[in-house]
Amino acid sequence: MSYFTMLLASTGKQAGTGSMVGMIIFYVALILFMLYFMVLRPSKNQQKSMDQIASSLEVGDSVLTASGFYGVIVTVEDEIVVVEFGSNKNCRIPMKKAAITAVEKPDGTTISMDR
């Protein structure tokens, strides 16, 4: 074999290996891109809506809890709210703000989690 054919054969093998590495990098980048838009971005949006709900809680607001109960807020603290359920004024339960999924203000505006 001549030196020229050996040079062509060796560069062909290296080019094939280089293109394989390029394809792997492309697929990894594609998977990371899809992961961001399918998992991380929606969870950030959900966290923003939960923070908006937690910051807007006031005494007298009607709320829907994550367990499906409707109630009225009686007391608001840092991370805890006391919610009164039903017409019985003795049924007051303290719960975390994160357990509230929707708020209806006395003026009729509603804030709910975007799902």
C-alpha positions as a LaTeX table, in Angstrom:
\begin{tabular}{lrrr}
\hline
Residue & $x$ (\AA) & $y$ (\AA) & $z$ (\AA) \\
\hline
Met1 & 0.00 & 0.00 & 0.00 \\
Ser2 & 1.13 & 3.46 & $-0.68$ \\
Tyr3 & 1.54 & 6.15 & 1.89 \\
Phe4 & $-1.38$ & 8.12 & 0.38 \\
Thr5 & $-3.90$ & 5.27 & 0.75 \\
Met6 & $-2.80$ & 4.67 & 4.36 \\
Leu7 & $-3.30$ & 8.37 & 5.07 \\
Leu8 & $-6.81$ & 8.28 & 3.57 \\
Ala9 & $-7.70$ & 5.16 & 5.53 \\
Ser10 & $-6.51$ & 6.64 & 8.82 \\
Thr11 & $-8.31$ & 9.97 & 8.31 \\
Gly12 & $-11.52$ & 8.14 & 7.44 \\
Lys13 & $-11.46$ & 6.26 & 10.70 \\
Gln14 & $-10.82$ & 9.40 & 12.71 \\
Ala15 & $-13.60$ & 11.30 & 10.96 \\
Gly16 & $-16.04$ & 8.50 & 11.76 \\
Thr17 & $-15.08$ & 8.60 & 15.45 \\
Gly18 & $-15.38$ & 12.38 & 15.52 \\
Ser19 & $-18.83$ & 12.33 & 14.00 \\
Met20 & $-19.92$ & 9.69 & 16.52 \\
Val21 & $-18.79$ & 11.91 & 19.41 \\
Gly22 & $-20.60$ & 14.84 & 17.82 \\
Met23 & $-23.81$ & 12.83 & 17.58 \\
Ile24 & $-23.55$ & 11.81 & 21.24 \\
Ile25 & $-23.04$ & 15.42 & 22.30 \\
Phe26 & $-26.02$ & 16.46 & 20.16 \\
Tyr27 & $-28.31$ & 13.82 & 21.72 \\
Val28 & $-27.21$ & 14.68 & 25.27 \\
Ala29 & $-27.88$ & 18.36 & 24.58 \\
Leu30 & $-31.29$ & 17.50 & 23.10 \\
Ile31 & $-32.23$ & 15.41 & 26.14 \\
Leu32 & $-31.16$ & 18.18 & 28.53 \\
Phe33 & $-33.17$ & 20.72 & 26.51 \\
Met34 & $-36.28$ & 18.52 & 26.67 \\
Leu35 & $-35.75$ & 17.88 & 30.38 \\
Tyr36 & $-35.69$ & 21.61 & 31.05 \\
Phe37 & $-38.92$ & 22.34 & 29.18 \\
Met38 & $-40.83$ & 19.26 & 30.38 \\
Val39 & $-39.79$ & 19.09 & 34.04 \\
Leu40 & $-37.95$ & 22.08 & 35.42 \\
Arg41 & $-39.83$ & 24.97 & 33.81 \\
Pro42 & $-43.36$ & 23.77 & 34.76 \\
Ser43 & $-42.26$ & 23.18 & 38.36 \\
Lys44 & $-40.89$ & 26.73 & 38.52 \\
Asn45 & $-44.22$ & 28.09 & 37.24 \\
Gln46 & $-46.11$ & 26.03 & 39.80 \\
Gln47 & $-43.84$ & 27.30 & 42.58 \\
Lys48 & $-44.47$ & 30.89 & 41.47 \\
Ser49 & $-48.24$ & 30.41 & 41.63 \\
Met50 & $-47.97$ & 28.78 & 45.08 \\
Asp51 & $-45.89$ & 31.73 & 46.30 \\
Gln52 & $-48.46$ & 34.16 & 44.87 \\
Ile53 & $-51.26$ & 32.37 & 46.71 \\
Ala54 & $-49.33$ & 32.25 & 49.99 \\
Ser55 & $-48.47$ & 35.95 & 49.84 \\
Ser56 & $-52.06$ & 37.02 & 49.08 \\
Leu57 & $-53.75$ & 35.28 & 52.02 \\
Glu58 & $-55.73$ & 37.56 & 54.32 \\
Val59 & $-58.28$ & 37.11 & 57.08 \\
Gly60 & $-61.76$ & 36.57 & 55.61 \\
Asp61 & $-60.62$ & 34.95 & 52.35 \\
Ser62 & $-62.44$ & 31.80 & 51.23 \\
Val63 & $-59.96$ & 29.05 & 50.44 \\
Leu64 & $-59.85$ & 25.59 & 48.88 \\
Thr65 & $-57.36$ & 23.22 & 50.48 \\
Ala66 & $-55.36$ & 20.51 & 48.74 \\
Ser67 & $-57.62$ & 17.90 & 50.36 \\
Gly68 & $-60.72$ & 19.47 & 48.84 \\
Phe69 & $-62.17$ & 21.31 & 51.84 \\
Tyr70 & $-63.59$ & 24.82 & 51.56 \\
Gly71 & $-63.13$ & 27.21 & 54.45 \\
Val72 & $-62.56$ & 30.78 & 55.59 \\
Ile73 & $-59.26$ & 32.09 & 56.96 \\
Val74 & $-59.46$ & 33.23 & 60.56 \\
Thr75 & $-55.78$ & 33.88 & 61.39 \\
Val76 & $-52.67$ & 34.34 & 59.23 \\
Glu77 & $-49.16$ & 33.78 & 60.59 \\
Asp78 & $-45.78$ & 33.26 & 58.89 \\
Glu79 & $-46.24$ & 29.72 & 57.54 \\
Ile80 & $-49.49$ & 28.73 & 59.28 \\
Val81 & $-53.09$ & 29.82 & 58.71 \\
Val82 & $-56.09$ & 28.90 & 60.82 \\
Val83 & $-59.05$ & 27.93 & 58.63 \\
Glu84 & $-62.65$ & 27.71 & 59.81 \\
Phe85 & $-64.64$ & 24.95 & 58.08 \\
Gly86 & $-68.41$ & 24.69 & 57.71 \\
Ser87 & $-71.02$ & 26.69 & 59.58 \\
Asn88 & $-69.82$ & 25.38 & 62.94 \\
Lys89 & $-67.67$ & 28.15 & 64.45 \\
Asn90 & $-65.81$ & 25.60 & 66.60 \\
Cys91 & $-64.22$ & 23.79 & 63.67 \\
Arg92 & $-60.94$ & 25.67 & 63.22 \\
Ile93 & $-57.89$ & 23.87 & 61.92 \\
Pro94 & $-54.34$ & 25.24 & 61.63 \\
Met95 & $-52.61$ & 24.31 & 58.37 \\
Lys96 & $-49.62$ & 25.27 & 56.28 \\
Lys97 & $-50.01$ & 27.89 & 53.59 \\
Ala98 & $-48.70$ & 25.38 & 51.04 \\
Ala99 & $-51.85$ & 23.27 & 51.55 \\
Ile100 & $-54.05$ & 25.99 & 50.03 \\
Thr101 & $-54.64$ & 25.64 & 46.29 \\
Ala102 & $-57.17$ & 28.40 & 45.56 \\
Val103 & $-58.23$ & 31.67 & 47.18 \\
Glu104 & $-61.37$ & 33.70 & 46.64 \\
Lys105 & $-61.22$ & 37.25 & 47.92 \\
Pro106 & $-64.31$ & 38.92 & 49.41 \\
Asp107 & $-64.53$ & 41.20 & 46.36 \\
Gly108 & $-64.96$ & 38.14 & 44.10 \\
Thr109 & $-61.48$ & 37.80 & 42.56 \\
Thr110 & $-60.07$ & 34.29 & 42.48 \\
Ile111 & $-56.44$ & 33.16 & 42.60 \\
Ser112 & $-55.73$ & 29.51 & 41.85 \\
Met113 & $-52.78$ & 27.32 & 41.00 \\
Asp114 & $-51.99$ & 26.98 & 37.30 \\
Arg115 & $-51.91$ & 23.30 & 36.42 \\
\hline
\end{tabular}
